[in-house]
Structures are given as structure tokens and as C-alpha cells.
Amino acid sequence: MQKITANAVIDRIQSALGFSSDSELCRALNIGRATVGSWRGRDSVPYSLCINIAQSKDISLDWLLIGRGGIKPNTPQDTVDIDRLTLAIETVEEGLESIHCVMVPDKKAQLVMAIYDLFEDEATPTIKQSVLKLVQSIAA
């Protein structure tokens, strides 16, 4: 299980509020810069602050605290099209097999997801052939 850190929570708070720095966050919350520095240093963010932000901005507390799911409550992060994913996996496997290439799982997963995105619209045979060539050239 991945360790949850105050840094990650603070970064998600900044993201949810549209800020890119601790200084912007401090101004918005009307707190001193040392306060956020203290949260980061102690690896602790006030739970009440997280709840208030989640409620006032309609943000998922799961997302805010642990980064799970989508930013909005009760919404999945992504919906997966199983047929499209199957086609992406088959295309990657076919391309790798055709050049007798073995790819480490994390790289293969990244490639499958990239191909999945390319198949956003209908995957015609021409598109599949082009993607197959792309897989072969990447893996070679």
C-alpha cells in the first residue's frame, strides 16, 4: 500500500483550489507560510481543513485525502471501454509477437494505455494497421 503524505494532500488541495504554490494557498486560507511548512514538516494536515474544503468545493474526500477516485464525489475516475481495451491489448501483443519482443509489464501497460487512447474513435482496419506498425517500431 502506498504511504499517504501531507505533501500529497497539500498538493491536491492546491490543485482543487486552482493554486500552484504554498504562498497562494496561504493567502487564500489567511494563514502564515510557516503553517504550511509546519504541516509538510510534521507530515500532517488538519483533518477539519480537508473536510471544510471538500464540502465547500464539492470535492471527494477520498480524492483529497488519499488520491483515490475522481475529484468529484461519487464519480469514477475513468470509465473503461472493455472492447477498446481488449483491442489495444491484442494489438500490442500482436505487434510484440511479430518481432519476437518481450516488454516489461509496466512499459507494456503504458503502451497499451497509449494505444487505447489512439483507438478513441472506431478502430478501423487501417488505423489498427498503423498502430501495429507503431508498436513494432517502438518495441524494436
C-alpha positions as CSV (number, residue, x, y, z in Angstrom):
1,M,0.0,0.0,0.0
2,Q,1.2,3.5,-0.9
3,K,2.0,5.8,2.0
4,I,-0.2,8.8,2.2
5,T,1.8,12.0,2.8
6,A,0.8,15.5,3.9
7,N,2.7,16.8,0.8
8,A,0.4,14.9,-1.5
9,V,-2.7,16.1,0.4
10,I,-1.5,19.7,0.3
11,D,-0.7,19.4,-3.4
12,R,-4.3,18.1,-4.1
13,I,-5.7,20.9,-2.0
14,Q,-3.7,23.4,-4.1
15,S,-4.9,21.7,-7.3
16,A,-8.5,21.7,-6.2
17,L,-8.4,25.4,-5.4
18,G,-6.5,26.3,-8.5
19,F,-3.3,27.3,-6.9
20,S,0.3,26.3,-7.8
21,S,2.2,27.4,-4.7
22,D,2.1,27.3,-1.0
23,S,2.1,31.1,-0.9
24,E,-1.1,31.2,-2.9
25,L,-2.7,28.6,-0.6
26,C,-1.6,30.6,2.5
27,R,-3.1,33.8,1.1
28,A,-6.4,32.1,0.3
29,L,-6.6,30.4,3.7
30,N,-5.4,33.5,5.5
31,I,-2.6,31.6,7.3
32,G,1.2,32.1,7.5
33,R,3.6,30.5,5.2
34,A,5.2,28.8,8.2
35,T,1.9,27.0,8.9
36,V,2.0,25.1,5.6
37,G,5.7,24.5,6.2
38,S,4.9,23.0,9.5
39,W,2.2,20.7,8.0
40,R,4.8,19.5,5.5
41,G,7.5,19.1,8.1
42,R,5.2,17.2,10.5
43,D,3.6,15.2,7.7
44,S,0.2,16.2,9.0
45,V,-2.7,18.3,7.6
46,P,-5.6,19.4,9.8
47,Y,-8.5,17.0,9.0
48,S,-11.1,19.7,9.7
49,L,-9.5,21.8,6.9
50,C,-9.8,18.9,4.5
51,I,-13.4,18.4,5.4
52,N,-14.2,22.1,5.0
53,I,-12.5,22.3,1.6
54,A,-14.2,19.1,0.4
55,Q,-17.6,20.3,1.5
56,S,-17.3,23.9,0.3
57,K,-15.9,22.9,-3.1
58,D,-17.9,19.7,-3.6
59,I,-14.7,17.6,-3.8
60,S,-14.4,13.9,-2.9
61,L,-12.8,13.5,0.5
62,D,-11.3,10.2,-0.8
63,W,-9.6,12.0,-3.6
64,L,-8.5,14.9,-1.4
65,L,-7.0,12.7,1.4
66,I,-5.8,9.6,-0.4
67,G,-5.9,10.4,-4.1
68,R,-8.5,7.6,-4.9
69,G,-11.2,8.1,-7.5
70,G,-12.2,11.3,-9.2
71,I,-12.1,14.8,-7.8
72,K,-15.9,15.0,-7.7
73,P,-17.8,12.8,-5.1
74,N,-19.4,9.6,-6.4
75,T,-17.8,9.8,-9.8
76,P,-15.4,7.2,-11.2
77,Q,-12.0,8.5,-12.2
78,D,-12.4,6.9,-15.7
79,T,-14.8,4.7,-17.4
80,V,-13.0,1.9,-19.4
81,D,-14.4,0.7,-22.7
82,I,-13.7,-3.1,-22.4
83,D,-13.9,-3.7,-26.1
84,R,-11.5,-0.8,-26.9
85,L,-9.1,-2.0,-24.1
86,T,-9.2,-5.6,-25.5
87,L,-8.4,-4.3,-28.9
88,A,-5.5,-2.3,-27.5
89,I,-4.1,-5.3,-25.6
90,E,-4.5,-7.5,-28.7
91,T,-2.7,-5.0,-30.9
92,V,0.2,-4.6,-28.6
93,E,0.5,-8.4,-28.1
94,E,0.3,-8.9,-31.9
95,G,2.9,-6.3,-32.6
96,L,5.4,-7.6,-29.9
97,E,4.9,-11.2,-31.0
98,S,5.6,-10.3,-34.7
99,I,9.0,-9.0,-33.8
100,H,9.7,-11.6,-31.0
101,C,9.9,-8.9,-28.4
102,V,9.2,-9.2,-24.7
103,M,8.4,-6.0,-22.8
104,V,8.5,-5.5,-19.1
105,P,4.9,-5.3,-17.7
106,D,4.9,-1.6,-16.6
107,K,6.2,-0.5,-20.1
108,K,3.7,-2.8,-21.8
109,A,0.9,-1.3,-19.7
110,Q,1.9,2.2,-20.6
111,L,2.0,1.2,-24.3
112,V,-1.5,-0.4,-24.0
113,M,-3.0,2.7,-22.5
114,A,-1.4,4.9,-25.2
115,I,-2.8,2.6,-27.8
116,Y,-6.2,2.6,-26.0
117,D,-6.2,6.4,-26.3
118,L,-5.4,6.2,-30.0
119,F,-8.5,3.9,-30.5
120,E,-10.7,6.6,-29.1
121,D,-13.0,6.6,-32.1
122,E,-13.8,3.5,-34.1
123,A,-10.7,1.4,-34.8
124,T,-10.8,0.7,-38.5
125,P,-8.5,-1.9,-40.0
126,T,-6.4,0.9,-41.4
127,I,-6.0,2.6,-38.0
128,K,-5.2,-0.8,-36.5
129,Q,-2.5,-1.5,-39.1
130,S,-0.9,1.9,-38.5
131,V,-0.9,1.3,-34.7
132,L,0.5,-2.2,-35.2
133,K,3.4,-0.6,-37.2
134,L,3.9,1.9,-34.5
135,V,4.1,-0.8,-31.8
136,Q,6.6,-2.7,-33.8
137,S,8.8,0.3,-34.3
138,I,8.6,1.3,-30.7
139,A,9.5,-2.2,-29.4
140,A,12.2,-2.8,-32.0
